Amino acid sequence: MSESSTDRRSQLLAIKLQALVGDHLGQQVAAGAETFPSGAALMADDAAWVLADGPAARALGGALVWAIRRSATQLHLIAESDTGLLARRAEAFSLPTTVWFAEGRTLLAAVAEPLAAPSPVASPHEALRELIIEGGATPNVEHGVLVGEVRGLEVCRVVDRPTIGFLGELSELAEHLPADSDGLRLEVGVGAADREGFQLLHGEVPKVEALASVVHAVETHRSTGSPQHPLNRLGVERFLRWQAEQEPRTVGCSSLSPGQPPLPRPNLKDPTPCVADGVDLAGNSTRVVFSSGVDLDLLPFVADVQAMGDEPVVLVLPERDLLPVVSELAGLLVDQVEIVALPAPESGDRIPE
């Protein structure tokens, strides 16, 4: 989209927001709308109104920041998607927040959507767990999907059908790719495209041998002090979790293991916080969230982790990423979260980004 098209879109969103708020309040809104990432925002008296344009699942954090920067006493977030998720997360913050669904020019209050329980792994899939271990990877399960990881990076996945994407609907080709028992297969590779290419080029290689070669390659690059490489720029937060598993006392725990996230991870490329189940030094259960980089929606994610149970939640991130806005949003949580900032490692002793 060109710059002029983007500007035009922003202007239209500003006009739309003013119209929606004016109709809802029954009076003309004097304040002009400001540009908001993927939307528009305005102040009406002491209330912040934010319109999220397009997919809105990650809109709450930015909306909260916009509101507190203007000393708003309440926040109204308007969206056309993911309103149930947003309403659930909004309940975890002390700033009174209402999520609205825009139906034409009418605003309907969204109902909080309960957090769904993670799906278990299908029994046939579990039969391939030993194959993952034999190949040198660490089995991990998230929302019913069994994968193998190396230092936090997914290198294989159990699937019911082969991943065929860029070749289109070539189901006849899939019939010639090697399958495991019961139609299942363990696809080797980092991400869907890599798994697809690996199957097409090396489908005849025995699974253990294929997986072991990938594990070795990833271990070589995914180490502290390694030169920059795509394999150590992916999933930095999961590398931090893996490091903490080796030395759990660095995050105030006596033990740590990978835990279920509140929602399935959307993809392998975009940074997404991850969760660990831990036991603190006093012997109490805890959940630990690992993150890296600047993510305004980190604390709404933490709110969902808090909703998964009664255990206290600890947030871990690199010291350089503990910006004031993170602490401000954390301070708005009804149930407080402990923050652990990992110090910057010595030169030559860090995973590149």
Residue pairs with C-beta under 8 A, 6 or more apart in sequence:
1 9
9 53
10 35
10 40
13 33
13 39
13 40
13 51
13 53
14 32
14 33
14 34
14 35
14 40
14 42
15 33
16 40
16 51
17 33
17 39
17 40
17 41
17 42
17 49
17 51
17 78
18 29
18 32
18 33
18 42
19 105
20 51
20 78
20 102
20 105
20 107
21 29
21 42
21 44
21 49
21 76
22 28
22 29
23 105
23 106
23 107
24 107
25 44
29 42
29 44
31 42
31 43
31 44
32 42
33 40
33 41
33 42
33 51
34 40
34 41
34 42
35 41
36 50
36 51
36 62
36 63
36 66
37 62
38 52
38 53
38 54
38 59
39 50
39 51
39 52
39 53
39 59
40 50
40 51
40 53
41 48
41 49
41 50
41 51
41 63
41 66
42 48
42 49
43 49
43 70
43 72
46 71
46 72
46 73
46 74
47 72
47 73
47 74
47 75
47 76
48 63
48 66
48 67
48 70
48 72
48 74
48 75
48 76
49 76
49 78
50 59
50 62
50 63
50 66
50 67
50 75
50 76
50 77
50 78
51 78
51 79
51 102
52 59
52 63
52 77
52 78
52 79
52 80
54 81
55 81
55 82
56 77
56 79
56 80
56 81
56 82
56 83
56 86
57 81
57 82
57 85
57 86
58 296
58 297
58 300
59 77
59 79
59 82
59 86
59 297
60 77
60 86
60 89
60 90
60 97
60 297
60 300
61 295
61 296
61 297
61 298
61 299
61 300
61 329
62 296
62 297
63 75
63 77
64 75
64 93
64 95
64 97
64 299
64 300
64 329
64 332
65 296
65 325
65 328
65 329
67 74
67 75
67 95
68 95
68 328
68 332
72 95
73 95
73 96
74 95
74 96
74 97
74 98
75 90
75 95
75 96
75 97
75 98
76 97
76 98
76 100
77 86
77 90
77 97
77 98
77 99
77 100
78 99
78 100
78 101
78 102
78 107
79 86
79 99
79 100
79 101
79 102
79 110
80 101
80 102
83 99
83 100
83 101
83 110
84 110
84 111
84 112
84 113
85 113
86 99
86 110
87 99
87 110
87 111
87 112
87 113
88 112
88 113
88 114
88 115
88 304
88 307
89 300
89 303
89 304
90 97
90 98
90 99
90 112
91 112
92 300
92 303
92 306
92 307
92 333
92 334
92 335
93 303
93 332
93 333
93 334
94 332
94 333
94 334
95 332
98 109
99 109
99 110
100 107
100 108
100 109
100 110
101 107
101 108
101 109
101 110
115 262
115 304
115 307
115 308
118 142
118 143
118 144
118 260
119 143
119 144
120 144
121 141
121 144
121 145
121 146
122 144
124 182
124 184
125 146
125 158
125 184
126 146
127 181
127 182
127 184
128 146
128 158
128 180
128 184
128 186
129 139
129 146
131 180
131 186
131 207
131 208
131 211
132 138
132 139
132 146
132 147
132 148
132 156
132 186
132 211
133 139
134 208
135 148
135 156
135 207
135 208
135 210
135 211
135 212
135 215
136 150
136 211
136 212
136 215
136 216
137 148
137 149
137 150
137 155
137 156
137 211
137 215
138 148
138 149
138 150
139 146
139 147
139 148
139 149
140 146
140 147
140 148
140 149
140 154
140 258
141 147
141 260
142 260
142 261
142 264
142 265
143 260
143 261
143 263
143 264
145 157
145 158
145 264
146 157
146 158
147 154
147 156
147 157
147 158
148 154
148 155
148 156
148 157
148 186
148 211
149 155
149 238
149 242
149 258
150 214
150 215
150 218
150 219
150 222
151 218
151 219
151 222
151 223
151 238
151 239
151 242
152 222
152 235
152 237
152 238
152 239
152 240
152 241
152 242
152 274
153 190
153 218
153 222
153 231
153 234
153 235
153 238
153 239
154 190
154 191
154 235
154 268
155 188
155 189
155 190
155 211
155 214
155 215
155 218
156 186
156 187
156 188
156 189
156 195
156 211
156 214
157 186
157 187
157 195
158 184
158 185
158 186
158 187
159 184
159 185
159 187
160 183
160 184
161 174
161 183
161 185
162 174
162 177
162 179
162 185
162 187
162 196
162 199
163 187
163 192
163 195
163 196
163 199
164 170
164 171
164 173
164 174
164 196
165 192
165 193
165 196
166 193
166 196
167 173
167 196
167 200
173 200
176 203
177 185
177 199
177 200
177 203
178 185
178 203
178 204
179 185
180 186
180 207
186 207
186 211
187 195
187 196
187 198
187 199
188 195
188 198
188 199
188 202
188 207
188 210
188 211
188 214
189 195
189 196
189 197
189 198
189 199
189 214
190 214
190 218
190 231
190 234
190 268
191 267
191 268
191 269
192 268
198 210
198 214
202 210
217 231
218 231
220 226
221 227
221 229
221 231
221 232
222 231
222 232
222 239
222 351
223 232
223 351
224 345
224 349
224 350
224 351
225 348
225 349
225 350
226 232
226 351
226 352
227 352
228 352
228 353
229 352
232 239
232 351
232 352
232 353
233 352
233 353
234 268
234 269
235 268
235 271
235 274
236 271
236 292
236 293
236 351
236 353
237 271
237 272
237 273
237 274
237 290
237 291
237 292
237 317
238 274
238 290
239 351
240 290
240 292
240 316
240 317
240 318
240 342
241 256
241 258
241 274
241 276
241 288
241 290
243 250
244 250
244 251
244 253
244 256
244 276
244 288
244 290
244 316
245 256
245 257
245 258
245 276
248 254
248 255
248 256
248 278
249 281
250 342
251 278
251 288
251 314
251 316
251 340
252 280
252 281
252 314
252 338
252 340
253 278
253 279
253 280
253 281
253 286
253 288
254 278
254 279
254 280
254 281
254 283
255 278
255 279
256 276
256 277
256 278
256 288
257 276
257 277
257 278
258 274
258 275
258 276
258 277
259 275
259 276
259 277
259 287
259 288
260 275
260 308
261 272
261 273
261 274
261 275
261 305
262 275
262 301
262 304
262 305
262 307
262 308
263 304
265 272
265 274
266 272
271 291
271 292
271 293
271 295
273 289
273 290
273 291
273 295
273 298
273 301
273 302
274 289
274 290
275 287
275 288
275 289
275 290
275 305
276 287
276 288
276 290
277 285
277 286
277 287
277 288
278 285
278 286
278 287
278 288
278 314
279 285
279 286
280 286
284 311
284 312
285 311
286 311
286 312
286 313
286 314
287 305
287 308
287 309
287 311
287 312
287 313
287 314
288 313
288 314
288 315
288 316
289 298
289 301
289 302
289 305
289 313
289 314
289 315
289 316
290 316
290 317
291 298
291 315
291 316
291 317
291 321
292 317
292 318
292 321
292 353
293 321
294 321
294 323
295 301
296 325
296 329
298 315
298 317
298 326
298 329
299 326
299 329
299 330
299 332
299 333
299 337
302 313
302 315
302 330
302 333
302 337
303 333
305 313
306 313
306 333
306 335
306 337
312 337
312 338
313 335
313 337
313 338
314 337
314 338
314 339
314 340
315 330
315 337
315 338
315 339
315 340
316 339
316 340
316 342
317 326
317 339
317 340
317 341
317 342
318 341
318 342
318 344
319 341
319 342
319 343
319 344
320 344
322 339
322 341
326 339
327 339
330 336
330 337
330 339
344 350
